[in-house]
């Protein structure tokens, strides 16, 4: 299965990235990180990563998620993950990355948390 991603901007300024497929392909991972860097350069600082359609992930995929998280934090931004598949959540728990990433139950909850400091 091929991997893809799409992005949209929430009206409150949160960039929402949605991953689809396996997330094991290096070319897609680089496009994903390039898009993040582009959004960071444009001044975006709030990011939501929707993993609902990401079926599974391996250590390479975890590395990309860490790069995503680190680049955002290094620019003073914040991020949340929503809807990880059971297999993805299990790997995040085994690797203890569930303590690094903020995993929210819904898009509304994540956006509320990401924009709370601005209120």
VEXZA-207026 format. One record per atom (N, C-alpha, C, O): residue in one letter; atom name; x negated, y negated, z. Coordinates in Angstrom, 2 decimals. Example, Ala and Ser with C-alpha at 12.3 -4.5 7.8 and 13.67 -1.06 7.14 Angstrom:
PT resn name    east   north      up
PT    a    N  -13.19    5.69    7.80
PT    a   CA  -12.30    4.50    7.80
PT    a    C  -13.20    3.30    7.80
PT    a    O  -14.24    3.32    8.46
PT    s    N  -12.85    2.25    7.08
PT    s   CA  -13.67    1.06    7.14
PT    s    C  -12.90   -0.03    7.87
PT    s    O  -13.41   -1.14    8.04
END
This chain:
PT resn name    east   north      up
PT    x    N   -0.85    1.18    0.00
PT    x   CA    0.00    0.00    0.00
PT    x    C   -0.89   -1.24    0.00
PT    x    O   -1.86   -1.31    0.75
PT    x    N   -0.56   -2.19   -0.81
PT    x   CA   -1.34   -3.41   -0.85
PT    x    C   -0.96   -4.31    0.33
PT    x    O    0.09   -4.15    0.94
PT    x    N   -1.83   -5.23    0.61
PT    x   CA   -1.63   -6.15    1.72
PT    x    C   -1.45   -7.55    1.17
PT    x    O   -2.12   -7.95    0.21
PT    x    N   -0.56   -8.30    1.77
PT    x   CA   -0.37   -9.68    1.37
PT    x    C    0.01  -10.52    2.59
PT    x    O    0.28   -9.99    3.67
PT    x    N    0.02  -11.82    2.40
PT    x   CA    0.46  -12.71    3.46
PT    x    C    1.14  -13.89    2.82
PT    x    O    0.92  -14.21    1.65
PT    x    N    1.98  -14.54    3.60
PT    x   CA    2.56  -15.80    3.14
PT    x    C    2.59  -16.76    4.31
PT    x    O    2.52  -16.36    5.47
PT    x    N    2.68  -18.03    3.98
PT    x   CA    2.69  -19.06    5.01
PT    x    C    3.86  -20.00    4.79
PT    x    O    4.33  -20.19    3.67
PT    x    N    4.31  -20.59    5.87
PT    x   CA    5.31  -21.65    5.80
PT    x    C    5.07  -22.58    6.98
PT    x    O    4.45  -22.20    7.97
PT    x    N    5.56  -23.78    6.86
PT    x   CA    5.41  -24.77    7.92
PT    x    C    6.76  -24.99    8.59
PT    x    O    7.73  -25.38    7.94
PT    x    N    6.81  -24.74    9.88
PT    x   CA    8.02  -24.98   10.67
PT    x    C    8.20  -26.49   10.82
PT    x    O    7.21  -27.21   10.85
PT    x    N    9.44  -26.98   10.91
PT    x   CA    9.68  -28.42   11.06
PT    x    C    8.97  -29.06   12.27
PT    x    O    8.72  -30.27   12.27
PT    x    N    8.64  -28.26   13.28
PT    x   CA    7.93  -28.80   14.45
PT    x    C    6.42  -28.78   14.26
PT    x    O    5.68  -29.04   15.21
PT    x    N    5.94  -28.46   13.06
PT    x   CA    4.51  -28.53   12.76
PT    x    C    3.74  -27.25   13.01
PT    x    O    2.51  -27.27   12.95
PT    x    N    4.42  -26.14   13.28
PT    x   CA    3.74  -24.87   13.51
PT    x    C    3.59  -24.15   12.17
PT    x    O    4.56  -23.98   11.43
PT    x    N    2.36  -23.74   11.85
PT    x   CA    2.10  -22.94   10.65
PT    x    C    2.43  -21.49   10.96
PT    x    O    1.88  -20.91   11.90
PT    x    N    3.32  -20.91   10.17
PT    x   CA    3.73  -19.52   10.38
PT    x    C    3.12  -18.67    9.28
PT    x    O    3.41  -18.86    8.10
PT    x    N    2.29  -17.73    9.69
PT    x   CA    1.66  -16.78    8.77
PT    x    C    2.33  -15.44    8.97
PT    x    O    2.48  -14.98   10.11
PT    x    N    2.74  -14.80    7.89
PT    x   CA    3.35  -13.47    7.95
PT    x    C    2.49  -12.51    7.14
PT    x    O    2.18  -12.76    5.98
PT    x    N    2.11  -11.39    7.77
PT    x   CA    1.30  -10.37    7.11
PT    x    C    2.18   -9.20    6.72
PT    x    O    3.09   -8.82    7.45
PT    x    N    1.91   -8.64    5.55
PT    x   CA    2.68   -7.52    5.03
PT    x    C    1.73   -6.43    4.55
PT    x    O    0.72   -6.72    3.91
PT    x    N    2.04   -5.18    4.86
PT    x   CA    1.24   -4.06    4.37
PT    x    C    0.34   -3.48    5.42
PT    x    O    0.72   -3.36    6.59
PT    x    N   -0.87   -3.10    5.01
PT    x   CA   -1.80   -2.41    5.90
PT    x    C   -2.84   -3.33    6.54
PT    x    O   -3.32   -3.03    7.64
PT    x    N   -3.18   -4.40    5.90
PT    x   CA   -4.20   -5.34    6.35
PT    x    C   -5.57   -4.70    6.47
PT    x    O   -6.29   -4.92    7.45
PT    x    N   -5.92   -3.91    5.49
PT    x   CA   -7.22   -3.24    5.47
PT    x    C   -8.08   -3.70    4.31
PT    x    O   -9.23   -3.27    4.19
PT    x    N   -7.56   -4.53    3.47
PT    x   CA   -8.27   -4.94    2.25
PT    x    C   -9.08   -6.20    2.51
PT    x    O   -8.55   -7.21    2.97
PT    x    N  -10.37   -6.13    2.23
PT    x   CA  -11.27   -7.26    2.50
PT    x    C  -10.90   -8.51    1.71
PT    x    O  -10.98   -9.62    2.25
PT    x    N  -10.49   -8.36    0.46
PT    x   CA  -10.14   -9.53   -0.35
PT    x    C   -8.98  -10.29    0.27
PT    x    O   -9.01  -11.52    0.34
PT    x    N   -7.96   -9.59    0.71
PT    x   CA   -6.82  -10.24    1.34
PT    x    C   -7.22  -10.89    2.65
PT    x    O   -6.77  -11.99    2.97
PT    x    N   -8.07  -10.23    3.42
PT    x   CA   -8.54  -10.79    4.68
PT    x    C   -9.27  -12.11    4.45
PT    x    O   -9.07  -13.06    5.20
PT    x    N  -10.09  -12.16    3.43
PT    x   CA  -10.82  -13.40    3.14
PT    x    C   -9.87  -14.50    2.68
PT    x    O  -10.04  -15.66    3.06
PT    x    N   -8.89  -14.16    1.86
PT    x   CA   -7.89  -15.16    1.44
PT    x    C   -7.13  -15.69    2.65
PT    x    O   -6.84  -16.88    2.74
PT    x    N   -6.80  -14.79    3.57
PT    x   CA   -6.08  -15.13    4.79
PT    x    C   -6.90  -16.13    5.63
PT    x    O   -6.36  -17.15    6.07
PT    x    N   -8.17  -15.85    5.84
PT    x   CA   -9.04  -16.73    6.62
PT    x    C   -9.28  -18.04    5.87
PT    x    O   -9.33  -19.10    6.49
PT    x    N   -9.43  -17.98    4.55
PT    x   CA   -9.60  -19.21    3.76
PT    x    C   -8.39  -20.12    3.90
PT    x    O   -8.54  -21.33    4.03
PT    x    N   -7.18  -19.55    3.88
PT    x   CA   -5.97  -20.36    4.05
PT    x    C   -5.94  -20.99    5.44
PT    x    O   -5.57  -22.15    5.59
PT    x    N   -6.32  -20.22    6.45
PT    x   CA   -6.38  -20.76    7.81
PT    x    C   -7.36  -21.93    7.87
PT    x    O   -7.03  -22.98    8.42
PT    x    N   -8.55  -21.77    7.30
PT    x   CA   -9.54  -22.85    7.31
PT    x    C   -9.01  -24.07    6.59
PT    x    O   -9.25  -25.20    7.02
PT    x    N   -8.29  -23.87    5.49
PT    x   CA   -7.69  -24.98    4.75
PT    x    C   -6.68  -25.72    5.65
PT    x    O   -6.68  -26.95    5.71
PT    x    N   -5.82  -24.97    6.32
PT    x   CA   -4.83  -25.60    7.20
PT    x    C   -5.49  -26.31    8.37
PT    x    O   -5.05  -27.39    8.78
PT    x    N   -6.55  -25.74    8.92
PT    x   CA   -7.28  -26.40   10.00
PT    x    C   -7.92  -27.70    9.52
PT    x    O   -7.90  -28.70   10.24
PT    x    N   -8.48  -27.68    8.31
PT    x   CA   -9.07  -28.89    7.74
PT    x    C   -8.03  -29.99    7.54
PT    x    O   -8.34  -31.17    7.62
PT    x    N   -6.78  -29.59    7.27
PT    x   CA   -5.69  -30.54    7.09
PT    x    C   -5.14  -31.04    8.42
PT    x    O   -4.20  -31.84    8.45
PT    x    N   -5.72  -30.57    9.54
PT    x   CA   -5.31  -31.05   10.85
PT    x    C   -4.28  -30.21   11.57
PT    x    O   -3.82  -30.59   12.64
PT    x    N   -3.91  -29.09   11.00
PT    x   CA   -2.94  -28.20   11.67
PT    x    C   -3.62  -27.55   12.87
PT    x    O   -4.79  -27.16   12.79
PT    x    N   -2.89  -27.44   13.98
PT    x   CA   -3.48  -26.87   15.19
PT    x    C   -2.59  -25.83   15.88
PT    x    O   -3.02  -25.22   16.86
PT    x    N   -1.38  -25.63   15.40
PT    x   CA   -0.45  -24.67   16.01
PT    x    C   -0.14  -23.58   14.99
PT    x    O    0.31  -23.87   13.88
PT    x    N   -0.38  -22.33   15.37
PT    x   CA   -0.22  -21.22   14.44
PT    x    C    0.54  -20.06   15.07
PT    x    O    0.34  -19.71   16.24
PT    x    N    1.41  -19.49   14.27
PT    x   CA    2.20  -18.33   14.67
PT    x    C    1.92  -17.22   13.67
PT    x    O    2.04  -17.42   12.46
PT    x    N    1.56  -16.07   14.16
PT    x   CA    1.22  -14.93   13.31
PT    x    C    2.31  -13.87   13.47
PT    x    O    2.42  -13.23   14.51
PT    x    N    3.12  -13.70   12.42
PT    x   CA    4.20  -12.73   12.42
PT    x    C    3.69  -11.41   11.83
PT    x    O    3.33  -11.35   10.66
PT    x    N    3.67  -10.38   12.66
PT    x   CA    3.14   -9.08   12.24
PT    x    C    4.24   -8.05   11.99
PT    x    O    3.96   -6.85   11.93
PT    x    N    5.47   -8.50   11.85
PT    x   CA    6.61   -7.60   11.70
PT    x    C    6.44   -6.60   10.57
PT    x    O    6.80   -5.44   10.71
PT    x    N    5.88   -7.04    9.45
PT    x   CA    5.75   -6.17    8.28
PT    x    C    4.34   -5.62    8.09
PT    x    O    4.00   -5.14    7.00
PT    x    N    3.52   -5.70    9.12
PT    x   CA    2.19   -5.10    9.09
PT    x    C    2.31   -3.72    9.72
PT    x    O    2.54   -3.60   10.92
PT    x    N    2.15   -2.69    8.92
PT    x   CA    2.43   -1.33    9.36
PT    x    C    1.41   -0.77   10.35
PT    x    O    1.78   -0.16   11.34
PT    x    N    0.15   -0.98   10.08
PT    x   CA   -0.90   -0.53   10.99
PT    x    C   -2.16   -1.36   10.74
PT    x    O   -2.23   -2.14    9.79
PT    x    N   -3.14   -1.16   11.59
PT    x   CA   -4.36   -1.97   11.53
PT    x    C   -5.52   -1.10   12.01
PT    x    O   -5.31   -0.15   12.77
PT    x    N   -6.71   -1.40   11.57
PT    x   CA   -7.90   -0.69   12.05
PT    x    C   -8.86   -1.69   12.67
PT    x    O   -8.50   -2.85   12.87
PT    x    N  -10.07   -1.27   12.96
PT    x   CA  -11.03   -2.16   13.61
PT    x    C  -11.39   -3.35   12.73
PT    x    O  -11.66   -4.44   13.24
PT    x    N  -11.40   -3.17   11.41
PT    x   CA  -11.66   -4.30   10.52
PT    x    C  -10.55   -5.34   10.62
PT    x    O  -10.80   -6.54   10.63
PT    x    N   -9.32   -4.86   10.70
PT    x   CA   -8.19   -5.76   10.86
PT    x    C   -8.23   -6.49   12.19
PT    x    O   -7.92   -7.67   12.26
PT    x    N   -8.62   -5.78   13.26
PT    x   CA   -8.76   -6.43   14.56
PT    x    C   -9.82   -7.52   14.50
PT    x    O   -9.67   -8.58   15.11
PT    x    N  -10.89   -7.26   13.76
PT    x   CA  -11.94   -8.25   13.60
PT    x    C  -11.40   -9.51   12.92
PT    x    O  -11.76  -10.62   13.31
PT    x    N  -10.56   -9.33   11.92
PT    x   CA   -9.97  -10.48   11.23
PT    x    C   -9.05  -11.25   12.18
PT    x    O   -9.05  -12.48   12.18
PT    x    N   -8.26  -10.54   12.99
PT    x   CA   -7.40  -11.22   13.97
PT    x    C   -8.24  -12.02   14.97
PT    x    O   -7.86  -13.12   15.36
PT    x    N   -9.38  -11.47   15.37
PT    x   CA  -10.28  -12.20   16.28
PT    x    C  -10.86  -13.44   15.60
PT    x    O  -10.99  -14.49   16.23
PT    x    N  -11.21  -13.32   14.33
PT    x   CA  -11.71  -14.50   13.59
PT    x    C  -10.63  -15.57   13.52
PT    x    O  -10.91  -16.75   13.71
PT    x    N   -9.40  -15.16   13.24
PT    x   CA   -8.25  -16.06   13.18
PT    x    C   -8.12  -16.81   14.51
PT    x    O   -8.06  -18.04   14.54
PT    x    N   -8.07  -16.06   15.60
PT    x   CA   -7.93  -16.63   16.94
PT    x    C   -9.09  -17.57   17.28
PT    x    O   -8.88  -18.67   17.79
PT    x    N  -10.32  -17.13   17.00
PT    x   CA  -11.51  -17.92   17.35
PT    x    C  -11.58  -19.22   16.56
PT    x    O  -11.91  -20.27   17.12
PT    x    N  -11.29  -19.17   15.28
PT    x   CA  -11.33  -20.40   14.46
PT    x    C  -10.31  -21.42   14.97
PT    x    O  -10.61  -22.62   15.03
PT    x    N   -9.14  -20.96   15.34
PT    x   CA   -8.12  -21.87   15.87
PT    x    C   -8.57  -22.47   17.19
PT    x    O   -8.48  -23.68   17.38
PT    x    N   -9.05  -21.65   18.09
PT    x   CA   -9.51  -22.14   19.39
PT    x    C  -10.69  -23.10   19.26
PT    x    O  -10.76  -24.10   19.98
PT    x    N  -11.61  -22.80   18.35
PT    x   CA  -12.77  -23.67   18.17
PT    x    C  -12.39  -25.06   17.67
PT    x    O  -13.15  -26.01   17.85
PT    x    N  -11.22  -25.19   17.05
PT    x   CA  -10.73  -26.48   16.58
PT    x    C   -9.74  -27.11   17.57
PT    x    O   -9.09  -28.11   17.26
PT    x    N   -9.62  -26.51   18.76
PT    x   CA   -8.72  -27.05   19.77
PT    x    C   -7.26  -26.68   19.56
PT    x    O   -6.37  -27.33   20.12
PT    x    N   -7.01  -25.66   18.77
PT    x   CA   -5.65  -25.25   18.48
PT    x    C   -5.16  -24.13   19.37
PT    x    O   -5.84  -23.70   20.29
PT    x    N   -3.95  -23.67   19.06
PT    x   CA   -3.30  -22.62   19.84
PT    x    C   -2.57  -21.70   18.87
PT    x    O   -2.18  -22.10   17.78
PT    x    N   -2.38  -20.44   19.29
PT    x   CA   -1.70  -19.47   18.44
PT    x    C   -0.93  -18.47   19.27
PT    x    O   -1.19  -18.28   20.46
PT    x    N    0.03  -17.84   18.62
PT    x   CA    0.80  -16.74   19.20
PT    x    C    1.03  -15.69   18.13
PT    x    O    1.02  -15.98   16.94
PT    x    N    1.24  -14.47   18.59
PT    x   CA    1.58  -13.35   17.72
PT    x    C    3.01  -12.93   18.06
PT    x    O    3.39  -12.90   19.23
PT    x    N    3.80  -12.60   17.02
PT    x   CA    5.13  -12.06   17.26
PT    x    C    5.32  -10.78   16.45
PT    x    O    4.68  -10.57   15.42
PT    x    N    6.20   -9.94   16.94
PT    x   CA    6.68   -8.73   16.28
PT    x    C    5.61   -7.74   15.82
PT    x    O    5.69   -7.25   14.69
PT    x    N    4.59   -7.43   16.64
PT    x   CA    3.66   -6.40   16.19
PT    x    C    4.35   -5.04   16.15
PT    x    O    5.13   -4.70   17.04
PT    x    N    4.07   -4.25   15.11
PT    x   CA    4.59   -2.89   15.03
PT    x    C    4.05   -2.10   16.23
PT    x    O    3.04   -2.48   16.82
PT    x    N    4.72   -1.02   16.57
PT    x   CA    4.31   -0.21   17.72
PT    x    C    2.86    0.23   17.58
PT    x    O    2.11    0.18   18.56
PT    x    N    2.46    0.66   16.39
PT    x   CA    1.07    1.12   16.20
PT    x    C    0.07   -0.02   16.36
PT    x    O   -1.02    0.19   16.90
PT    x    N    0.43   -1.21   15.91
PT    x   CA   -0.46   -2.37   16.05
PT    x    C   -0.54   -2.78   17.51
PT    x    O   -1.63   -3.06   18.02
PT    x    N    0.59   -2.82   18.19
PT    x   CA    0.61   -3.18   19.61
PT    x    C   -0.20   -2.18   20.43
PT    x    O   -0.93   -2.58   21.34
PT    x    N   -0.09   -0.90   20.10
PT    x   CA   -0.84    0.12   20.82
PT    x    C   -2.35   -0.10   20.68
PT    x    O   -3.09    0.02   21.65
PT    x    N   -2.80   -0.43   19.47
PT    x   CA   -4.22   -0.69   19.25
PT    x    C   -4.67   -1.96   19.98
PT    x    O   -5.77   -2.01   20.52
PT    x    N   -3.82   -2.98   20.00
PT    x   CA   -4.14   -4.20   20.75
PT    x    C   -4.27   -3.88   22.24
PT    x    O   -5.14   -4.44   22.92
PT    x    N   -3.42   -3.00   22.75
PT    x   CA   -3.50   -2.62   24.16
PT    x    C   -4.73   -1.77   24.45
PT    x    O   -5.41   -1.99   25.45
PT    x    N   -5.03   -0.80   23.60
PT    x   CA   -6.20    0.06   23.79
PT    x    C   -7.48   -0.76   23.78
PT    x    O   -8.39   -0.52   24.58
PT    x    N   -7.54   -1.74   22.89
PT    x   CA   -8.74   -2.58   22.78
PT    x    C   -8.74   -3.73   23.78
PT    x    O   -9.70   -4.51   23.84
PT    x    N   -7.67   -3.84   24.56
PT    x   CA   -7.48   -4.91   25.56
PT    x    C   -7.33   -6.29   24.91
PT    x    O   -7.41   -7.30   25.61
PT    x    N   -7.11   -6.34   23.61
PT    x   CA   -6.92   -7.62   22.93
PT    x    C   -5.54   -8.21   23.22
PT    x    O   -5.30   -9.39   22.94
PT    x    N   -4.65   -7.42   23.78
PT    x   CA   -3.36   -7.97   24.21
PT    x    C   -3.54   -8.97   25.35
PT    x    O   -2.64   -9.75   25.63
PT    x    N   -4.71   -8.95   26.00
PT    x   CA   -5.00   -9.95   27.04
PT    x    C   -5.65  -11.20   26.44
PT    x    O   -5.73  -12.23   27.12
PT    x    N   -6.09  -11.12   25.21
PT    x   CA   -6.71  -12.25   24.52
PT    x    C   -5.66  -13.02   23.72
PT    x    O   -5.59  -14.25   23.78
PT    x    N   -4.84  -12.28   22.98
PT    x   CA   -3.81  -12.90   22.16
PT    x    C   -2.54  -13.10   22.97
PT    x    O   -2.20  -12.26   23.81
PT    x    N   -1.85  -14.18   22.74
PT    x   CA   -0.52  -14.38   23.35
PT    x    C    0.47  -13.69   22.43
PT    x    O    0.60  -14.05   21.26
PT    x    N    1.18  -12.71   22.95
PT    x   CA    2.17  -11.97   22.17
PT    x    C    3.54  -12.35   22.71
PT    x    O    3.86  -12.08   23.87
PT    x    N    4.34  -12.97   21.86
PT    x   CA    5.67  -13.45   22.24
PT    x    C    6.73  -12.52   21.68
PT    x    O    6.48  -11.76   20.74
PT    x    N    7.92  -12.57   22.27
PT    x   CA    9.02  -11.69   21.86
PT    x    C    9.75  -12.17   20.61
PT    x    O   10.29  -11.36   19.86
PT    x    N    9.77  -13.48   20.37
PT    x   CA   10.52  -14.00   19.23
PT    x    C    9.83  -15.23   18.66
PT    x    O    8.98  -15.84   19.30
PT    x    N   10.23  -15.59   17.46
PT    x   CA    9.70  -16.80   16.82
PT    x    C   10.09  -18.04   17.63
PT    x    O    9.27  -18.93   17.83
PT    x    N   11.33  -18.09   18.10
PT    x   CA   11.77  -19.25   18.87
PT    x    C   10.97  -19.43   20.15
PT    x    O   10.56  -20.54   20.48
PT    x    N   10.73  -18.32   20.87
PT    x   CA    9.95  -18.38   22.10
PT    x    C    8.52  -18.84   21.82
PT    x    O    7.97  -19.67   22.55
PT    x    N    7.93  -18.30   20.76
PT    x   CA    6.55  -18.66   20.41
PT    x    C    6.46  -20.14   20.03
PT    x    O    5.55  -20.83   20.48
PT    x    N    7.38  -20.61   19.22
PT    x   CA    7.35  -22.01   18.81
PT    x    C    7.59  -22.92   20.01
PT    x    O    6.95  -23.97   20.13
PT    x    N    8.48  -22.53   20.88
PT    x   CA    8.73  -23.32   22.09
PT    x    C    7.45  -23.42   22.92
PT    x    O    7.12  -24.49   23.42
PT    x    N    6.73  -22.31   23.07
PT    x   CA    5.49  -22.34   23.83
PT    x    C    4.42  -23.19   23.13
PT    x    O    3.73  -23.97   23.78
PT    x    N    4.30  -23.03   21.81
PT    x   CA    3.27  -23.75   21.08
PT    x    C    3.51  -25.25   21.05
PT    x    O    2.56  -26.03   20.95
PT    x    N    4.75  -25.67   21.12
PT    x   CA    5.05  -27.11   21.06
PT    x    C    5.37  -27.71   22.42
PT    x    O    5.67  -28.90   22.50
PT    x    N    5.31  -26.93   23.47
PT    x   CA    5.68  -27.40   24.82
PT    x    C    4.82  -28.55   25.31
PT    x    O    5.33  -29.45   25.97
PT    x    N    3.52  -28.55   24.99
PT    x   CA    2.64  -29.61   25.46
PT    x    C    2.96  -30.95   24.85
PT    x    O    2.61  -31.99   25.40
PT    x    N    3.63  -30.93   23.70
PT    x   CA    3.95  -32.17   23.01
PT    x    C    5.21  -32.84   23.55
PT    x    O    5.44  -34.02   23.32
PT    x    N    6.03  -32.08   24.27
PT    x   CA    7.30  -32.61   24.76
PT    x    C    7.13  -33.58   25.91
PT    x    O    8.11  -34.11   26.43
END
